[in-house]
């Protein structure tokens, strides 16, 4: 929705189509409410589709330094059959949407995560055949864990990513700062009493949450802070709680990403000091930033130092509010994408000077 709102503000007709409602209550535009989109159910049954031989092949693909991106394919007959059945059941819903929303009437189609309505790129291929511009924007672990959809990757005119490590996973991709609207988040001036330290997770393993929780409890016991942990919480409730905290610990691993995500951007916009793990390469790549770089080994000491130094917290708080606005403003990021489109002559003449 950050992309959509930014493009609308720039004068474009932009729509967001989602396959199912987000479990955390994020804003929707056109939601298809397709059946069998419960990711937890799919992840729980997916291992049953794989043989040990297939798992070995997948591990080898992970280990090889391939010149091109990893390409997705079904893990076996079971997964292939399940996907075919699911897409057959989706067909009626998708066709009704296409007919009722002038689906083929747009000029440019952005596939977030490099995914369309079909794992074989059927609808994207139809758009390509009609002369439409195809863009893929990778937002999370899609390139790391799944890879590209070959049929869609082959017809994509342009690829973007908001993940720094994706630059090493795809030879034809451009980096963008994640588009973010900071205006709904009111900056917090800091606690008057105990310092509050916050951590949240939807997947403890990806963020190293068990160690973070252990460290937070130690800090609570030894330094008198208040440690708050929230897990799989609706977004609105999570924001209300996070907004009254001083420090946020995002992650201490590089398993699910290599730095920070939307949760960190929200925290910076609200005036929290953000502790997260940055790889040396990403740390050097970022313009002067407000993040406190932490590892499992230095987490306790890093947070303890912040707790003891109110002036440093205040300095990082102000720096963070300015930094997230300067580099992640959604209209600025969308404008960078549009500059690429203009260079390629994609926009109609009436849009050229917007």
PLY file of the C-alpha trace (Angstrom):
ply
format ascii 1.0
element vertex 354
property float x
property float y
property float z
element edge 353
property int vertex1
property int vertex2
end_header
0.00 0.00 0.00
2.95 2.37 0.48
3.76 2.03 -3.24
0.10 2.49 -4.18
-0.47 5.60 -2.05
2.78 7.17 -3.22
1.94 6.59 -6.89
-1.56 7.96 -6.41
-0.07 11.05 -4.77
2.16 11.42 -7.85
-0.91 11.39 -10.09
-1.05 7.78 -11.27
-3.88 5.25 -11.21
-2.38 2.57 -8.96
-4.12 -0.47 -7.48
-2.96 -3.26 -5.18
-4.30 -6.79 -5.64
-3.71 -9.29 -2.83
-4.58 -12.96 -2.94
-5.69 -13.20 0.71
-6.08 -10.97 3.74
-3.00 -10.36 5.83
-3.20 -12.12 9.18
-1.94 -9.00 11.00
-4.60 -6.66 9.64
-2.56 -4.55 7.19
-4.54 -2.28 4.88
-5.94 -3.87 1.71
-7.10 -2.47 -1.64
-8.50 -5.27 -3.83
-8.38 -8.54 -1.91
-9.39 -11.68 -3.79
-9.84 -13.78 -0.63
-8.70 -16.90 -2.46
-9.09 -20.26 -0.72
-6.14 -22.35 0.49
-3.93 -19.35 1.19
-3.16 -20.22 4.81
0.61 -20.25 4.71
0.92 -22.11 8.00
-1.13 -25.03 6.67
0.91 -25.14 3.45
4.22 -25.09 5.33
3.05 -27.87 7.63
2.18 -30.25 4.78
4.93 -29.27 2.34
7.60 -31.58 3.87
5.33 -34.54 3.13
5.75 -33.84 -0.60
9.53 -34.17 -0.52
11.68 -37.24 -0.66
15.15 -37.38 0.86
16.62 -37.41 -2.64
14.79 -34.20 -3.50
15.98 -32.58 -0.27
19.57 -33.41 -1.17
19.14 -31.74 -4.55
17.71 -28.63 -2.94
20.62 -28.41 -0.50
23.10 -28.66 -3.38
21.33 -25.84 -5.19
21.70 -23.70 -2.08
25.42 -24.46 -1.86
26.28 -23.75 -5.48
27.32 -20.24 -6.48
25.13 -19.96 -9.58
25.61 -17.23 -12.14
21.84 -16.75 -12.40
19.07 -16.69 -9.82
17.75 -19.85 -8.24
14.72 -21.09 -10.18
11.67 -22.47 -8.40
10.27 -25.88 -9.31
7.85 -28.17 -7.46
9.57 -30.36 -4.89
7.80 -33.45 -6.19
4.60 -34.80 -7.68
2.66 -34.13 -4.51
3.46 -30.43 -4.40
2.91 -30.05 -8.15
-0.51 -31.70 -7.86
-1.49 -29.58 -4.85
-0.59 -26.37 -6.71
-2.54 -27.45 -9.82
-5.62 -28.23 -7.71
-5.35 -24.95 -5.82
-5.05 -22.92 -9.02
-7.99 -24.79 -10.56
-10.09 -23.79 -7.55
-8.87 -20.20 -7.89
-9.77 -19.94 -11.59
-13.36 -18.75 -11.16
-12.41 -16.09 -8.57
-9.57 -14.74 -10.70
-11.62 -14.62 -13.91
-14.39 -12.71 -12.12
-11.83 -10.21 -10.83
-10.30 -9.75 -14.30
-13.71 -9.04 -15.84
-14.92 -6.68 -13.10
-11.77 -4.54 -12.71
-10.57 -3.96 -16.29
-7.46 -5.96 -15.45
-5.96 -5.65 -18.93
-6.50 -1.89 -19.07
-3.38 -0.89 -17.13
-0.01 -0.03 -18.67
2.46 -1.48 -16.17
2.16 -4.50 -13.87
4.37 -4.93 -10.81
4.59 -8.45 -9.40
5.67 -8.26 -5.78
7.81 -11.20 -4.79
8.03 -12.15 -8.47
4.72 -14.01 -8.14
1.51 -13.75 -10.14
-1.78 -15.64 -10.02
-0.10 -18.76 -11.38
3.15 -20.54 -10.54
3.73 -20.94 -14.27
3.28 -17.28 -15.11
0.13 -17.80 -17.18
-1.45 -14.38 -16.60
1.87 -12.54 -16.78
2.54 -14.19 -20.15
-0.86 -12.99 -21.38
0.02 -9.43 -20.29
3.40 -9.68 -22.00
1.72 -10.85 -25.19
-0.49 -7.76 -25.09
2.58 -5.51 -24.96
2.27 -4.58 -21.27
5.33 -3.67 -19.19
6.25 -6.29 -16.58
8.14 -5.43 -13.39
9.14 -7.74 -10.54
9.86 -6.32 -7.10
11.37 -8.68 -4.51
10.51 -7.83 -0.92
11.64 -10.59 1.42
13.03 -14.11 1.45
11.57 -14.97 -1.96
14.89 -15.03 -3.84
16.75 -16.64 -0.93
14.39 -19.51 -0.29
12.16 -19.96 -3.32
13.94 -18.40 -6.26
12.37 -16.86 -9.35
9.43 -18.19 -11.33
11.21 -18.93 -14.60
8.34 -18.00 -16.92
7.85 -14.65 -15.18
11.55 -13.88 -14.80
12.14 -14.42 -18.51
9.56 -11.81 -19.54
10.20 -9.29 -16.76
11.32 -5.98 -18.26
12.78 -4.69 -15.00
13.60 -6.10 -11.56
13.83 -4.24 -8.25
14.62 -5.40 -4.73
14.46 -3.88 -1.27
16.84 -6.55 0.09
20.58 -5.80 -0.16
21.68 -9.44 -0.37
19.40 -10.00 -3.39
21.99 -8.12 -5.43
24.14 -11.24 -5.18
21.25 -13.57 -6.06
20.05 -12.06 -9.33
22.32 -10.61 -12.04
19.72 -8.13 -13.34
18.23 -6.35 -10.36
18.30 -2.84 -8.85
18.23 -1.94 -5.15
15.67 0.42 -3.64
15.11 1.52 -0.07
11.83 0.03 1.16
8.99 2.54 0.55
7.60 3.75 3.86
5.18 6.43 5.00
6.29 7.78 8.38
3.43 10.27 8.80
1.04 7.98 10.75
3.67 7.34 13.44
3.92 9.87 16.24
7.46 10.22 17.66
7.85 9.19 21.30
9.91 11.42 23.54
11.25 8.68 25.79
10.14 7.10 29.06
10.18 9.18 32.21
10.61 6.14 34.43
12.07 2.75 33.57
13.58 2.34 30.12
11.38 0.08 28.01
13.01 -2.41 25.61
10.82 -3.99 22.93
11.09 -7.07 20.73
8.49 -8.75 18.50
8.54 -11.77 16.22
6.42 -13.83 13.88
9.20 -16.42 13.60
11.56 -16.69 16.57
14.21 -18.61 14.64
14.65 -15.95 11.96
15.25 -13.17 14.48
17.12 -15.08 17.17
14.28 -14.32 19.55
15.09 -16.95 22.17
18.45 -15.34 22.87
16.93 -11.84 22.70
14.25 -12.82 25.24
16.85 -14.35 27.55
18.98 -11.21 27.32
15.95 -8.97 27.85
14.99 -10.83 31.02
18.56 -10.50 32.31
18.51 -6.77 31.64
15.15 -6.53 33.38
16.47 -8.32 36.45
19.89 -6.69 36.63
19.28 -3.14 35.36
15.61 -2.61 36.21
14.42 -2.03 32.64
11.01 -3.17 31.38
11.35 -5.80 28.65
8.34 -6.30 26.39
8.01 -9.23 23.97
5.11 -9.66 21.54
4.59 -12.59 19.18
2.17 -12.96 16.22
0.26 -9.89 17.36
-2.22 -7.86 15.27
-0.42 -4.87 13.82
-2.52 -2.15 15.44
-2.04 -3.64 18.91
1.67 -4.08 18.33
2.08 -0.43 17.27
0.24 0.84 20.35
2.66 -1.04 22.58
5.82 -0.30 20.62
4.99 3.40 20.53
5.63 3.78 24.26
9.05 2.07 24.25
12.59 3.49 24.11
14.66 0.76 22.47
13.75 -1.96 20.00
15.79 -5.09 19.33
14.95 -6.25 15.81
17.16 -9.27 15.08
20.56 -10.77 15.91
20.80 -13.27 13.04
21.09 -12.94 9.27
18.81 -15.94 8.64
15.67 -14.13 7.52
17.37 -10.99 6.25
20.53 -8.99 6.65
19.58 -5.93 8.59
16.19 -4.38 9.14
12.63 -4.42 7.89
9.37 -2.55 8.24
9.27 -3.11 12.00
12.54 -1.20 12.34
11.28 1.61 10.11
8.17 1.97 12.26
10.35 2.08 15.36
12.66 4.75 13.91
9.67 6.87 12.88
8.32 6.64 16.43
11.65 7.66 17.95
12.90 4.32 19.23
16.57 3.41 19.13
16.86 0.29 16.96
19.35 -2.50 17.65
19.78 -4.96 14.80
22.42 -7.05 13.08
24.00 -5.64 9.93
26.52 -7.50 7.83
29.79 -5.58 7.32
28.91 -5.13 3.63
25.45 -3.74 4.34
26.76 -1.56 7.15
29.26 -0.01 4.74
26.64 0.31 1.96
24.12 2.27 4.01
24.49 6.05 4.27
25.31 7.18 7.81
22.60 5.44 9.81
21.16 5.37 13.35
21.19 1.57 13.88
23.09 -0.01 16.76
24.77 -3.06 15.25
24.37 -6.07 17.53
25.33 -9.75 17.58
24.44 -12.51 20.03
27.78 -11.91 21.74
27.49 -8.14 22.26
23.72 -7.77 22.65
23.66 -7.47 26.44
26.51 -4.94 26.59
25.14 -2.88 23.69
21.67 -2.51 25.19
23.08 -1.95 28.69
25.21 0.91 27.35
22.13 2.47 25.74
20.15 2.14 28.96
22.92 3.95 30.86
23.37 6.75 28.29
20.23 8.86 27.93
22.04 11.48 25.82
23.08 8.88 23.27
19.54 7.52 23.13
18.21 11.02 22.50
20.77 11.63 19.73
19.98 8.32 18.00
16.27 8.95 18.42
16.45 12.25 16.54
18.81 10.82 13.91
16.46 7.89 13.30
13.40 10.08 12.72
15.29 12.16 10.15
16.96 9.16 8.49
13.80 7.14 7.84
12.15 10.16 6.24
15.18 11.01 4.11
15.88 7.57 2.68
12.63 5.59 2.90
9.97 8.15 1.94
7.54 6.24 -0.28
7.05 9.02 -2.84
10.81 9.38 -3.23
11.28 5.63 -3.73
8.39 5.42 -6.20
9.92 8.40 -8.02
13.20 6.51 -8.38
11.33 3.62 -10.01
9.51 6.02 -12.31
12.83 7.59 -13.33
13.88 4.15 -14.60
10.63 3.86 -16.53
11.07 7.32 -18.05
14.60 6.48 -19.17
13.13 3.50 -21.02
10.40 5.62 -22.60
7.60 3.64 -20.98
5.36 6.47 -19.84
2.85 8.02 -22.15
3.67 11.61 -23.06
1.15 13.14 -20.65
2.99 11.45 -17.76
6.50 12.36 -18.86
6.88 15.44 -16.65
5.08 14.19 -13.53
0 1
1 2
2 3
3 4
4 5
5 6
6 7
7 8
8 9
9 10
10 11
11 12
12 13
13 14
14 15
15 16
16 17
17 18
18 19
19 20
20 21
21 22
22 23
23 24
24 25
25 26
26 27
27 28
28 29
29 30
30 31
31 32
32 33
33 34
34 35
35 36
36 37
37 38
38 39
39 40
40 41
41 42
42 43
43 44
44 45
45 46
46 47
47 48
48 49
49 50
50 51
51 52
52 53
53 54
54 55
55 56
56 57
57 58
58 59
59 60
60 61
61 62
62 63
63 64
64 65
65 66
66 67
67 68
68 69
69 70
70 71
71 72
72 73
73 74
74 75
75 76
76 77
77 78
78 79
79 80
80 81
81 82
82 83
83 84
84 85
85 86
86 87
87 88
88 89
89 90
90 91
91 92
92 93
93 94
94 95
95 96
96 97
97 98
98 99
99 100
100 101
101 102
102 103
103 104
104 105
105 106
106 107
107 108
108 109
109 110
110 111
111 112
112 113
113 114
114 115
115 116
116 117
117 118
118 119
119 120
120 121
121 122
122 123
123 124
124 125
125 126
126 127
127 128
128 129
129 130
130 131
131 132
132 133
133 134
134 135
135 136
136 137
137 138
138 139
139 140
140 141
141 142
142 143
143 144
144 145
145 146
146 147
147 148
148 149
149 150
150 151
151 152
152 153
153 154
154 155
155 156
156 157
157 158
158 159
159 160
160 161
161 162
162 163
163 164
164 165
165 166
166 167
167 168
168 169
169 170
170 171
171 172
172 173
173 174
174 175
175 176
176 177
177 178
178 179
179 180
180 181
181 182
182 183
183 184
184 185
185 186
186 187
187 188
188 189
189 190
190 191
191 192
192 193
193 194
194 195
195 196
196 197
197 198
198 199
199 200
200 201
201 202
202 203
203 204
204 205
205 206
206 207
207 208
208 209
209 210
210 211
211 212
212 213
213 214
214 215
215 216
216 217
217 218
218 219
219 220
220 221
221 222
222 223
223 224
224 225
225 226
226 227
227 228
228 229
229 230
230 231
231 232
232 233
233 234
234 235
235 236
236 237
237 238
238 239
239 240
240 241
241 242
242 243
243 244
244 245
245 246
246 247
247 248
248 249
249 250
250 251
251 252
252 253
253 254
254 255
255 256
256 257
257 258
258 259
259 260
260 261
261 262
262 263
263 264
264 265
265 266
266 267
267 268
268 269
269 270
270 271
271 272
272 273
273 274
274 275
275 276
276 277
277 278
278 279
279 280
280 281
281 282
282 283
283 284
284 285
285 286
286 287
287 288
288 289
289 290
290 291
291 292
292 293
293 294
294 295
295 296
296 297
297 298
298 299
299 300
300 301
301 302
302 303
303 304
304 305
305 306
306 307
307 308
308 309
309 310
310 311
311 312
312 313
313 314
314 315
315 316
316 317
317 318
318 319
319 320
320 321
321 322
322 323
323 324
324 325
325 326
326 327
327 328
328 329
329 330
330 331
331 332
332 333
333 334
334 335
335 336
336 337
337 338
338 339
339 340
340 341
341 342
342 343
343 344
344 345
345 346
346 347
347 348
348 349
349 350
350 351
351 352
352 353
